[in-house]
Amino acid sequence: MKILFTKNIDRTIISKELGDDIAVDCIEVIKTTPVQIHPFDLKDYSIIFTSVNGVDSFFRNGFRPDKDFTAKNYNKIYCVGEKTKKAVRKYGFGTFKVLKNADTLSKFITAKCQHERFLHFCGNLAISVLDNDLPLQNIKYKKVIVYNTEEINPVITEKYHAVVFFSPSGVRSFAKQNSLENITLISIGETTSREIRKHSSVPVLTAEGNTLLSLFKLIRKEILNKN
């Protein structure tokens, strides 16, 4: 059995989680590069991060949120995913709310945070859920591009039993030159699965927790234990 991960994953983690009885290849299908911008005043804004790249680029550009929650202009930080939350913690900041995907974050903000103003620090190909939903509810929302994502569009000649995807842009990059039919398709989360369904009629296996560990759990359950 051969599985393709469309992202570089530490081989020791793969071996630990999946064992050594399967062949695994890792091929990057997207490339990210930081964008340099001058930091500006974050006063009166809540901050949204939907990726680790967004967090890293934000802090490397010199932005520093006000993390004193007793202050009038305290910057609330909203995150999508535990990995993004950990990236924020790495820089010494806490998060106000962590949701599993952009859909649930959009619903939470619409229901609970209509009077806040939001800055979303993200990539040029960031999913459009927040961009589409929040302005329709008269919620002040703006994207700030702090990194660029390039779809590499590799041609994959090797045959695999399963392919694992980590982002909508990764799906698009892979699908441009390769078929997603007659293969097991595995996704880290529902947002990515939604993009896969645009390119294939094959049922998608979707990890519940939107994390690498939940992805490995899904692979063990649905593939390794059934072979």
RAHURA-V20123 format. One record per residue. N is the residue number from 0. RES is the residue in one letter. NEAR is the number of other ideal C-beta (glycine too) atoms within 8 Angstrom. Layout:
n/res/near
N/RES/NEAR
N/RES/NEAR
This chain:
n/res/near
0/M/9
1/K/11
2/I/16
3/L/14
4/F/12
5/T/13
6/K/10
7/N/5
8/I/9
9/D/5
10/R/7
11/T/6
12/I/9
13/I/11
14/S/9
15/K/6
16/E/8
17/L/12
18/G/6
19/D/4
20/D/4
21/I/10
22/A/6
23/V/11
24/D/10
25/C/9
26/I/9
27/E/9
28/V/12
29/I/12
30/K/7
31/T/10
32/T/7
33/P/11
34/V/9
35/Q/4
36/I/7
37/H/5
38/P/7
39/F/4
40/D/3
41/L/10
42/K/6
43/D/4
44/Y/9
45/S/13
46/I/15
47/I/15
48/F/17
49/T/15
50/S/12
51/V/8
52/N/12
53/G/16
54/V/14
55/D/10
56/S/13
57/F/12
58/F/10
59/R/7
60/N/12
61/G/7
62/F/9
63/R/6
64/P/9
65/D/10
66/K/9
67/D/6
68/F/5
69/T/4
70/A/7
71/K/3
72/N/7
73/Y/10
74/N/11
75/K/9
76/I/14
77/Y/16
78/C/14
79/V/14
80/G/14
81/E/9
82/K/9
83/T/16
84/K/11
85/K/8
86/A/12
87/V/14
88/R/10
89/K/6
90/Y/8
91/G/5
92/F/9
93/G/7
94/T/11
95/F/7
96/K/9
97/V/10
98/L/10
99/K/8
100/N/12
101/A/11
102/D/9
103/T/9
104/L/15
105/S/12
106/K/8
107/F/11
108/I/15
109/T/12
110/A/6
111/K/6
112/C/10
113/Q/9
114/H/3
115/E/10
116/R/8
117/F/16
118/L/11
119/H/15
120/F/13
121/C/14
122/G/13
123/N/7
124/L/7
125/A/12
126/I/8
127/S/6
128/V/10
129/L/16
130/D/11
131/N/8
132/D/10
133/L/13
134/P/9
135/L/6
136/Q/8
137/N/5
138/I/12
139/K/6
140/Y/11
141/K/7
142/K/8
143/V/9
144/I/9
145/V/14
146/Y/14
147/N/9
148/T/12
149/E/8
150/E/11
151/I/9
152/N/9
153/P/10
154/V/6
155/I/10
156/T/3
157/E/7
158/K/3
159/Y/11
160/H/8
161/A/13
162/V/13
163/V/14
164/F/14
165/F/8
166/S/9
167/P/11
168/S/10
169/G/14
170/V/13
171/R/11
172/S/14
173/F/16
174/A/10
175/K/8
176/Q/8
177/N/9
178/S/5
179/L/12
180/E/7
181/N/4
182/I/11
183/T/9
184/L/14
185/I/16
186/S/14
187/I/13
188/G/12
189/E/9
190/T/12
191/T/16
192/S/11
193/R/9
194/E/11
195/I/14
196/R/8
197/K/5
198/H/9
199/S/10
200/S/3
201/V/10
202/P/4
203/V/11
204/L/10
205/T/11
206/A/14
207/E/6
208/G/9
209/N/11
210/T/11
211/L/9
212/L/8
213/S/12
214/L/12
215/F/10
216/K/10
217/L/13
218/I/14
219/R/11
220/K/8
221/E/9
222/I/14
223/L/10
224/N/7
225/K/5
226/N/5
